[in-house]
Amino acid sequence: MQHDVRSGCCHPTAKMAAPRSCALWSYCGRRWSRLMRCCELPGLRSSWPGGPLGARQLSQEKQATETHFGFETVSEEEKGGKVYHVFESVAKKYDVMNDMMSLGIHRIWKDLLLWKMRPFPGTQLLDVAGGTGDIAFRFLNYVRAQHKGKQKRQLRAQQNLSWEEIAKKYQNEEDPLDGSRVVVCDINKEMLKIGKQKAHARGYKAGLAWVLGDAEELPFDDDKFDVYTIAFGIRNVTHIDQALQEAHRVLKPGGRFLCLEFSQVNNPLISRLYDLYSFQVIPVLGEVIAGDWKSYQYLVESIRQFPPQEEFKEMIEDAGFEKVTYESLTSGIVAIHSGFKL
């Protein structure tokens, strides 16, 4: 039987003998972490391992415990290097492969993420694992479109303006983003390089910054951003719970967490077809288009290792988020999880 990292019950006989014990320990662990958060003193960062500071202390003393890299069992330190190599290898063909693998549907999923976000004027967005800029560019487009719409409504309301006055209002426009900004943070230099090249080619300059950083130890102050997004990135993080705690830390009170990620298909027929396509077609496309079978084999396997919708919802709640919900898209192939820092 394959080792199940999340359940904590790795031996098959242990799993059969004491399933209730495993569930009890899992339940108690979640309740204990929530209790400790509630007991924190105002103004102090907890040093308990469940808190952000404790997570950083643990990260500095990374133990050589085992985790999964796709279906392969590796040490935690080894996984980080392997994942980095995967995205370093696929960076140049990443966007093309996304279109090929999803038949272009990933574009719709990302559009839906922005519509769910509905950023307001002045929104400060942090997009983690967003190296090639897909979410950042959509955010900037959305904010600009909202600003233009607002401007047109204001001009229509002023019936007595002359053509010259209308022209001047457009020419004297100060900030088409209304103070909104997006920071793209990615651990992989090659992915950031591709994103910067795309931004330059498409004319994105204002309101956009690129930062090299680790989702598990974000290089930002507390309470800095209004929205945190991560699209198709969190399943590649070694310590997902730590990344979620960091997301909670850098968000302002009232800030929103949004995650778009592959999830568990809820239709048996579609699930069988999806598995067939994933394991028989996607690695072949990776070899033909990107010259990299192994990386895309890993990406397919990593999807199967990621927690299903309800389990991931509980992990987000354990990190301190409230009002956590999710929406499954395309029969559960992907899901958008949402939570708030209250």
Secondary structure by P-SEA (a helix, b strand, c coil): cccccccccccaaaaaacaaaaaaaaaaaaaaaaaaaaaccccccccccccaaaaaaaaaacccbbbbcccccccaaaaaaaaaaaaaaaccaaaaaaaaaaccaaaaaaaaaaaaaccccbbbbbbccccccaaaaaaaaaaaaaaaaaaaaaaaaaccccaaaaaaaaaaccccccbbbbbbbbccaaaaaaaaaaaaaacccccbbbbbccccccccccccccbbbbcccccccccaaaaaaaaaaaccccbbbbbbbbbbbccaaaaaaaaaaaaccaaaaaaaccccaaaaaaaaaaaaacccaaaaaaaaaaaccccbbbbbcccccbbbbbbbcc
